[in-house]
Amino acid sequence: MESLEELEKWVRTPKGSRDQTSWYKLGGLYRQEERWGDALNAYAKCMEIGTSNAAREATEAIKRILNYRNEDWIP
């Protein structure tokens, strides 16, 4: 189960909704598509199910991307 559609369908099932690995993978797929809000929500669900340093690090990376400002380009 690797496609975005398959994972979205899987995590809507009772068993899939409690699958931490699937939520983490889903966050990664959203991140690849630059769907930042969806990725953050998937990582949050992953961390809600259990401790995940990888999901925490991915969340922080997205926050850095969204908060990035190049002061040389912005007047």
C-alpha positions in Angstrom: 0.0 0.0 0.0 2.0 2.9 -1.3 -0.2 5.2 -3.4 -1.8 8.2 -1.9 -5.3 7.0 -2.7 -4.7 3.6 -1.1 -3.3 5.2 2.1 -6.1 7.7 2.3 -8.7 4.9 2.0 -6.8 2.7 4.5 -6.6 5.3 7.3 -10.3 5.8 7.1 -10.8 2.2 8.2 -11.0 1.3 11.9 -7.7 -0.6 11.8 -5.9 1.8 9.5 -6.9 4.8 11.6 -4.7 3.4 14.4 -1.8 2.5 12.1 1.0 4.9 13.0 3.2 3.9 10.1 0.4 4.5 7.6 -0.1 8.0 8.9 3.6 8.7 8.7 3.7 7.5 5.1 0.7 9.5 4.2 2.3 12.6 5.7 5.3 11.9 3.5 3.2 11.6 0.3 1.4 14.8 1.1 4.8 16.5 1.8 6.1 15.4 -1.7 3.0 17.1 -3.2 3.6 20.2 -1.1 0.2 19.7 0.6 1.6 21.2 3.8 -1.6 21.3 5.9 -2.5 17.7 5.0 1.0 16.6 5.8 1.0 18.4 9.2 -2.3 16.8 10.1 -1.1 13.3 9.1 2.1 13.7 11.2 0.0 15.0 14.1 -2.2 11.9 13.9 0.9 9.8 13.8 2.3 11.4 16.9 -1.2 11.2 18.6 -1.1 7.4 18.2 2.4 7.0 19.6 5.8 8.6 19.9 7.4 9.3 16.6 10.6 11.3 16.4 10.5 11.1 12.6 7.1 12.7 12.5 8.2 15.4 14.9 11.2 16.2 12.8 9.2 16.2 9.6 6.7 18.6 11.3 9.5 20.9 12.2 10.9 20.8 8.7 7.6 21.8 7.2 7.3 24.7 9.7 10.7 25.9 8.7 9.7 25.8 5.0 6.5 27.7 5.7 8.2 30.3 7.8 11.1 30.8 5.4 11.8 34.4 4.3 14.7 35.5 2.2 15.3 39.0 3.5 17.3 39.8 0.3 14.2 39.2 -1.8 11.6 40.9 0.4 11.7 44.7 0.7 
